[in-house]
Amino acid sequence: MISKQPYWNPVLETMPQEKLRALQLKKFKSIFAWAYENSKFHRSLYDKAGVTPSDIRTFEDIRHVPKVEKSMMRDIQRKDPFPYGDALCIPLEEVSNFRQTSGTTGQPVYQADSWQDWEWWAECWSFILWAQGYRPSDRVFIPFGYNIFVAFWAGHYAAEKIGCEVVPGGVLDTQARILKIQELRATAMMGTPTYILGMADVARSKLGIAPETLGIKRITCAGEPGASIPATKKRLQDAWNAKVFDHAGATEIGAWSFECVDQPGGLHVNQAMFLVEIEDVETGEIIEEPGRRGKMVITALDRMAMPCVRFDAKDVIEWDANPCSCGRTFRLIKGGVVGRVDDITKVKGVLLSPVAIEEVVRGIKGLSDEYEVVVDKQGDSESIKLKVEAMPGNESRVKELQAELKDQLRLKTNLGYDIEFHDYGSLPRYEVKAKRFKDLRKKA
Amino acid sequence: MTTQVDIEKLDEKIQQLKQAALELSEMGNQFPAVKRNTARVLASIKMMEMNVSDVARLATP
């Protein structure tokens, strides 16, 4: 029975690292030559750096290829070929799909895909879903507002491709989505950790339905790092009585990593389709060994319409020292994407990653899933305010919860916070990417 | 689970399929339903090349 096969591709996913590396090098040469020959933007970038396709013979040579920053992509768009600008490598009439980035970090970036690229997106997601135990017997509910953001579109097509039955939850509101899951006995779903937690809350508070009784067996999360943050993952799994898996991807990159059914505390990099390099933020040195964090520089090895070659993704990751018990040889990144270079900021002279705050808040029973962090500066004095909510029935425990929060935050982040308790349900709820960290110093 | 796969044989069949699709595409130049469906078939074949042929041909330049 093919459903018992643990790997989407039993050859690539178990290939020795030396062979995977050889495949990556061969594919990199090919995509680099393609970008050089077909995109004015890439050619100009590489000519200025004095690097041509014939220069690429080893991984060391790859490190001389200039990185592409998101800001460069913003600069070239809205010009001919409209609206993508001259990073486009195919005739405009061969573009089949438009998507754009969410704009979390600035002006959204437009992304063109050919039909082949769109098949490729679904193929990348097929590796993910198969590794997470999705099989043709699954009925997959997708509670996502199908729109200009790539989000779960490719998850939808991949689920179809691997043989699942797909229920698009499109324009339904949250309550209608929950009722549809119940009515159809869906077995799996996909969403951002924030939204999946929010759905559980709505099921309980508005519909009187215990989400853990709905029969969802597996949930794929993306868009935020939550499903790799142990406290958030536990909340998600407990709420739905389901296995919750993380996946990291991006509009300009593709679906490059996934957690497998063994839940090893990290994400496999799909090394057959992506080359991930980790760069030391200070020195620019490439980090090969486990245990050292750096920022990700990534190449999508088969994406053609708008190639992604050495893209400076700014995700903070580190290699895991251990192989995964699932038998895949694809390398693991420990703890998933642990932050973004842009998000890690100094407050009162201490480096702070918002992910560490989430780990603390979601780890305390009696607090709701929502929180907000506001960093501000008055004169020379910096402050961090943390807004939280007590769960209904915990109002009398506010002092106790506050003390626990203060202790845990001091321990995990080495900083003191002004903690504000808000009424349950009064902090903003998010459907897509949450914006819980506000740095008012930047506005000043 | 150990899987025995004859990657060269799979690649051979994929190349036959690709050849047939390319010929169909050429024949469909005045036949949109053939031309556009073949374009999709070729994209699917490319996915099989990524999964199989790229490995089978790893040693070739």
Interface residues (C-beta under 8 A of the other chain):
Chain A: K4 Q5 P6 Y7 N9 P10 V11 L12 T14 M15 K19 A22 L23 K26 K27 S114 W115 Q116 W118 E119 W120 E123 A272 M273 D302 G327
Chain B: M1 T3 V5 I7 A39 R40 L42 A43 S44 K46 M47 M50 N51 V52 D54 V55 L58
